[in-house]
């Protein structure tokens, strides 16, 4: 009679080794200047000076993908949600002017499926390529009894650097500055608890149903559309324009994120009629009878990032963003106030 094994308890070491073999070529795609060694050690090494910095400050961020993971699990699509993970982290870093340098991921699953891990980490690697950072380490953990087979949790940690004299703090924001909005075509990775409730519980939609009347994409397509990664475009814009503040529009929407970069004596007045939110937002509002104030508090409503620049730099900033395929527009201005966000038209 043989004794108990780890596999009997639900943890498959062989599957873990197979998964590592699958992700090694994915990780190699993300190599950049500053990376020392490869994956497999107990820690990832990175030389900041080799990345071209002279007097840098390190900036760090961590995040997850929230309940968007449940939609990916239900749809059996795991290849893009890693892009969302990278976006949630690196687009926080760039709000302080930091260039994303490296990234680490943590994947926990109920039962380790090498193919699923390959898809998840493949998305993370693609996100790192888009962001220009290296995937230098991570962890896979099998948690039988905590999660069911097929379920997963995906968490990321990113580190960037900015020269000490180039940190973006928002301290120089002043009345008369212009708000430049960078479009978001989708929900990114925020508000999915409400979106899922509306789509699946209130409206009774299936993943394969059209996302809205006349749509050429399904509900699954619309909800799993990956986040745009803004960091490289924002960095390039900050190199050519006086970017005084940057706000990443995530959970809390415009009022809960743009206020974080405002000085005490100023408000951000946003003209919500300056752009047309993508169709998915209107469909969620209609199906759930959600008022516009709540929509703007929960979702990005089609604006994924906001830059604050002097009026004289606004056209140049918009042109710089256009060179990176972002059709940015003026969405408002800084006015006298108390550090609040005024949503005109809501």
C-alpha positions as CSV (number, residue, x, y, z in Angstrom):
1,X,0.0,0.0,0.0
2,X,1.5,3.3,-1.1
3,X,1.5,6.4,1.2
4,X,-0.2,9.7,0.7
5,X,1.1,12.0,-2.0
6,X,0.9,15.7,-2.7
7,X,-1.1,14.8,-5.9
8,X,-3.6,12.9,-3.8
9,X,-4.2,16.1,-1.9
10,X,-4.8,18.1,-5.1
11,X,-1.4,19.6,-5.8
12,X,0.3,18.4,-9.0
13,X,4.0,19.2,-9.0
14,X,4.5,17.8,-12.4
15,X,1.8,20.1,-13.9
16,X,3.6,23.0,-12.3
17,X,6.9,22.1,-13.9
18,X,5.1,21.7,-17.2
19,X,3.5,25.1,-16.8
20,X,6.9,26.7,-16.1
21,X,8.3,25.2,-19.3
22,X,5.4,26.7,-21.2
23,X,5.8,30.2,-19.9
24,X,9.6,30.5,-20.3
25,X,9.5,31.6,-24.0
26,X,6.7,34.0,-23.1
27,X,8.8,35.7,-20.5
28,X,11.7,36.0,-22.8
29,X,9.6,38.3,-25.1
30,X,9.6,40.9,-22.3
31,X,13.4,41.3,-21.9
32,X,14.6,44.9,-21.8
33,X,17.7,46.9,-20.7
34,X,18.4,46.5,-17.0
35,X,17.3,42.8,-16.7
36,X,19.9,40.5,-15.1
37,X,19.5,36.8,-15.5
38,X,16.3,34.9,-16.2
39,X,13.4,33.3,-14.4
40,X,14.0,30.4,-12.1
41,X,15.9,32.1,-9.3
42,X,14.5,33.0,-5.9
43,X,14.3,36.7,-6.9
44,X,14.5,38.8,-10.1
45,X,17.4,41.1,-10.6
46,X,17.2,44.5,-12.3
47,X,19.9,47.2,-12.7
48,X,18.2,50.6,-12.8
49,X,21.3,52.4,-14.0
50,X,21.6,50.0,-16.9
51,X,18.1,51.1,-17.8
52,X,19.4,54.7,-18.3
53,X,18.6,56.4,-15.1
54,X,21.0,58.7,-13.2
55,X,19.2,59.8,-10.1
56,X,16.0,57.8,-10.0
57,X,13.2,57.4,-7.6
58,X,11.5,54.0,-7.6
59,X,7.7,53.9,-7.9
60,X,5.7,50.8,-7.2
61,X,2.1,49.6,-7.7
62,X,0.1,46.5,-7.2
63,X,-3.4,45.5,-8.3
64,X,-5.6,42.7,-9.5
65,X,-8.3,42.2,-12.2
66,X,-11.2,41.9,-9.8
67,X,-14.4,40.1,-10.8
68,X,-13.5,40.4,-14.5
69,X,-11.8,37.1,-13.7
70,X,-15.2,35.5,-13.3
71,X,-16.3,36.6,-16.8
72,X,-13.0,35.1,-18.2
73,X,-13.6,31.9,-16.3
74,X,-17.3,31.6,-17.5
75,X,-16.2,32.3,-21.1
76,X,-13.1,30.0,-20.9
77,X,-11.0,32.8,-22.3
78,X,-7.8,33.5,-20.4
79,X,-5.5,35.0,-23.0
80,X,-6.2,38.7,-22.6
81,X,-6.9,39.3,-18.9
82,X,-3.2,39.4,-18.2
83,X,-3.1,42.6,-20.3
84,X,-5.7,44.1,-17.9
85,X,-3.5,43.2,-15.0
86,X,-0.4,45.0,-16.4
87,X,-2.5,48.0,-17.4
88,X,-4.0,48.4,-13.9
89,X,-0.4,48.5,-12.5
90,X,1.7,50.3,-15.0
91,X,-0.8,53.0,-15.7
92,X,-0.8,53.9,-12.0
93,X,3.0,54.2,-12.1
94,X,3.0,56.7,-15.0
95,X,0.7,59.0,-13.1
96,X,3.9,60.1,-11.3
97,X,6.0,60.1,-14.4
98,X,7.5,56.7,-13.8
99,X,8.7,54.5,-16.7
100,X,7.6,50.9,-16.0
101,X,10.7,48.8,-15.5
102,X,9.7,45.3,-14.4
103,X,6.7,43.3,-13.4
104,X,5.9,40.3,-11.3
105,X,2.7,38.2,-11.3
106,X,1.0,35.9,-8.9
107,X,-1.4,33.3,-10.2
108,X,-3.4,31.1,-7.8
109,X,-5.7,28.3,-9.1
110,X,-7.9,25.5,-7.8
111,X,-6.2,22.9,-10.0
112,X,-3.1,23.6,-12.1
113,X,-3.8,23.4,-15.8
114,X,-0.6,24.1,-17.8
115,X,-2.6,25.3,-20.8
116,X,-4.6,27.8,-18.7
117,X,-1.4,29.1,-17.0
118,X,0.2,29.5,-20.4
119,X,-2.8,31.6,-21.5
120,X,-2.9,33.7,-18.4
121,X,0.9,34.4,-18.3
122,X,0.8,34.9,-22.1
123,X,-1.5,37.8,-21.5
124,X,0.7,39.2,-18.8
125,X,3.7,39.0,-21.2
126,X,1.8,40.7,-24.0
127,X,0.9,43.5,-21.5
128,X,4.5,43.8,-20.5
129,X,5.6,44.1,-24.2
130,X,3.0,46.8,-24.7
131,X,4.2,48.7,-21.6
132,X,7.9,48.2,-22.3
133,X,8.6,46.5,-19.0
134,X,10.2,43.1,-18.2
135,X,8.4,40.2,-16.6
136,X,11.2,39.1,-14.3
137,X,9.4,36.8,-11.9
138,X,6.2,35.5,-10.4
139,X,4.5,32.7,-8.5
140,X,2.0,29.9,-9.3
141,X,0.1,28.4,-6.5
142,X,-2.4,25.6,-6.5
143,X,-5.1,25.9,-3.8
144,X,-7.4,22.9,-3.8
145,X,-10.2,23.4,-1.3
146,X,-10.0,27.1,-1.6
147,X,-10.8,27.3,-5.3
148,X,-12.5,24.9,-7.7
149,X,-10.8,23.6,-10.8
150,X,-10.8,26.3,-13.5
151,X,-11.0,29.2,-11.0
152,X,-8.1,31.5,-10.7
153,X,-6.9,34.7,-9.0
154,X,-4.4,37.0,-10.8
155,X,-2.4,39.7,-9.1
156,X,0.4,41.9,-10.3
157,X,3.2,44.0,-8.9
158,X,5.1,46.6,-10.9
159,X,8.1,48.8,-10.3
160,X,9.0,51.9,-12.3
161,X,11.5,54.7,-12.1
162,X,11.5,58.4,-12.6
163,X,14.3,60.9,-12.4
164,X,14.1,62.8,-9.2
165,X,13.6,66.2,-11.0
166,X,10.9,64.9,-13.2
167,X,8.3,63.5,-10.8
168,X,4.7,64.5,-11.6
169,X,3.0,65.5,-8.4
170,X,0.1,67.7,-9.4
171,X,1.5,70.5,-7.2
172,X,1.9,72.8,-10.2
173,X,-1.7,72.5,-11.4
174,X,-3.4,75.9,-11.5
175,X,-6.6,77.5,-12.6
176,X,-6.8,77.7,-16.4
177,X,-5.0,74.4,-17.1
178,X,-6.7,72.1,-19.5
179,X,-7.9,68.5,-19.0
180,X,-6.9,66.2,-21.8
181,X,-8.9,62.9,-21.9
182,X,-7.5,59.8,-23.5
183,X,-10.2,57.5,-24.8
184,X,-11.0,54.1,-23.3
185,X,-13.0,51.8,-25.6
186,X,-14.2,49.5,-22.8
187,X,-14.7,49.0,-19.1
188,X,-11.0,48.2,-18.6
189,X,-11.0,46.2,-15.4
190,X,-13.3,48.2,-13.2
191,X,-17.0,48.1,-12.2
192,X,-17.4,44.4,-13.1
193,X,-19.5,43.6,-10.1
194,X,-22.1,46.0,-11.3
195,X,-21.7,45.1,-14.9
196,X,-22.1,41.4,-14.2
197,X,-25.1,41.9,-12.1
198,X,-26.8,44.0,-14.8
199,X,-25.9,41.7,-17.7
200,X,-26.4,38.3,-16.2
201,X,-28.8,38.8,-13.3
202,X,-31.0,41.7,-14.2
203,X,-31.0,41.3,-18.0
204,X,-30.5,37.6,-18.2
205,X,-28.0,37.9,-21.0
206,X,-25.8,35.0,-22.1
207,X,-22.1,35.4,-23.0
208,X,-22.8,34.6,-26.6
209,X,-25.6,37.1,-27.0
210,X,-25.0,40.3,-28.9
211,X,-23.6,42.9,-26.6
212,X,-26.3,45.4,-27.6
213,X,-28.9,45.5,-30.4
214,X,-27.1,45.4,-33.7
215,X,-23.7,44.7,-32.2
216,X,-21.2,42.6,-34.1
217,X,-19.6,41.5,-30.8
218,X,-20.9,39.3,-28.1
219,X,-21.4,40.1,-24.4
220,X,-18.2,38.1,-23.7
221,X,-16.3,40.1,-26.4
222,X,-17.4,43.4,-25.0
223,X,-16.7,42.5,-21.3
224,X,-13.4,40.8,-22.0
225,X,-12.0,43.4,-24.4
226,X,-8.6,44.1,-22.8
227,X,-7.5,47.4,-21.3
228,X,-5.6,49.9,-23.3
229,X,-2.1,50.4,-21.8
230,X,-1.4,54.2,-21.7
231,X,2.0,54.4,-20.1
232,X,4.3,54.7,-23.2
233,X,2.1,57.4,-24.7
234,X,1.9,59.4,-21.5
235,X,5.7,59.2,-21.0
236,X,6.3,60.4,-24.6
237,X,3.8,63.2,-24.1
238,X,5.4,64.3,-20.9
239,X,8.7,64.5,-22.7
240,X,7.4,67.1,-25.1
241,X,4.7,69.0,-23.1
242,X,4.3,70.4,-19.6
243,X,2.2,67.6,-18.1
244,X,1.4,68.8,-14.6
245,X,-0.8,66.0,-13.4
246,X,-2.0,62.6,-14.6
247,X,-5.0,60.7,-13.4
248,X,-5.7,57.0,-14.2
249,X,-9.5,56.6,-14.3
250,X,-10.2,53.3,-12.6
251,X,-12.6,52.3,-9.9
252,X,-14.4,55.5,-8.7
253,X,-14.5,56.9,-12.3
254,X,-13.6,60.5,-13.0
255,X,-14.9,62.0,-9.7
256,X,-13.0,59.4,-7.6
257,X,-9.6,59.6,-9.4
258,X,-9.2,63.1,-11.0
259,X,-9.7,64.6,-7.6
260,X,-6.6,62.9,-6.3
261,X,-4.3,65.2,-8.4
262,X,-6.0,68.5,-7.6
263,X,-4.6,71.1,-5.3
264,X,-6.9,72.3,-2.5
265,X,-7.9,75.6,-4.1
266,X,-9.0,74.2,-7.5
267,X,-11.7,72.0,-9.0
268,X,-11.7,70.0,-12.3
269,X,-14.7,71.0,-14.4
270,X,-15.4,68.2,-16.8
271,X,-17.7,68.7,-19.8
272,X,-19.3,65.2,-20.2
273,X,-20.7,66.2,-23.5
274,X,-17.3,66.5,-25.0
275,X,-17.2,62.9,-25.9
276,X,-19.5,60.0,-26.6
277,X,-19.1,57.0,-24.3
278,X,-18.7,53.6,-26.0
279,X,-21.9,51.7,-26.6
280,X,-21.3,49.2,-23.8
281,X,-21.8,52.0,-21.1
282,X,-25.1,53.0,-22.6
283,X,-26.3,49.4,-22.7
284,X,-25.4,48.9,-19.1
285,X,-27.2,52.1,-18.0
286,X,-30.3,51.1,-20.0
287,X,-30.5,47.5,-18.8
288,X,-29.9,48.4,-15.2
289,X,-31.7,51.7,-15.1
290,X,-28.5,53.2,-13.7
291,X,-28.5,57.0,-13.4
292,X,-25.7,59.0,-15.0
293,X,-24.2,60.0,-11.7
294,X,-23.8,56.4,-10.6
295,X,-22.4,55.4,-14.0
296,X,-19.7,58.1,-13.7
297,X,-18.9,57.0,-10.2
298,X,-18.4,53.3,-11.1
299,X,-17.1,53.3,-14.7
300,X,-14.5,55.2,-16.7
301,X,-17.3,56.1,-19.2
302,X,-14.9,56.2,-22.2
303,X,-12.0,58.2,-20.6
304,X,-9.2,56.0,-19.3
305,X,-6.6,58.6,-18.5
306,X,-6.6,62.4,-17.9
307,X,-3.6,64.7,-18.4
308,X,-3.6,68.2,-16.9
309,X,-1.5,70.7,-19.0
310,X,-1.3,74.4,-19.5
311,X,-3.6,75.7,-22.2
312,X,-0.6,76.6,-24.3
313,X,0.5,73.0,-24.3
314,X,-2.8,71.3,-24.9
315,X,-2.6,71.1,-28.7
316,X,0.9,69.7,-28.5
317,X,-0.1,67.1,-26.0
318,X,-3.0,66.0,-28.1
319,X,-0.7,65.8,-31.1
320,X,1.8,63.7,-29.2
321,X,-0.9,61.3,-28.0
322,X,-2.1,61.0,-31.6
323,X,1.3,59.8,-32.6
324,X,0.7,56.9,-30.3
325,X,-2.8,56.2,-31.8
326,X,-4.8,57.9,-29.0
327,X,-7.5,60.3,-30.2
328,X,-7.3,62.5,-27.1
329,X,-9.5,65.6,-26.7
330,X,-10.1,68.5,-24.4
331,X,-12.7,67.5,-21.8
332,X,-12.6,70.4,-19.4
333,X,-10.5,72.8,-17.4
334,X,-9.2,73.6,-13.9
335,X,-11.3,76.2,-12.1
336,X,-11.4,77.8,-8.7
337,X,-12.7,75.4,-6.1
338,X,-12.0,73.1,-3.2
339,X,-10.4,70.0,-4.8
340,X,-13.6,68.5,-6.3
341,X,-14.6,67.2,-9.7
342,X,-17.5,69.0,-11.3
343,X,-19.3,66.8,-13.9
344,X,-21.1,69.3,-16.2
345,X,-24.1,67.6,-17.8
346,X,-24.5,64.8,-15.2
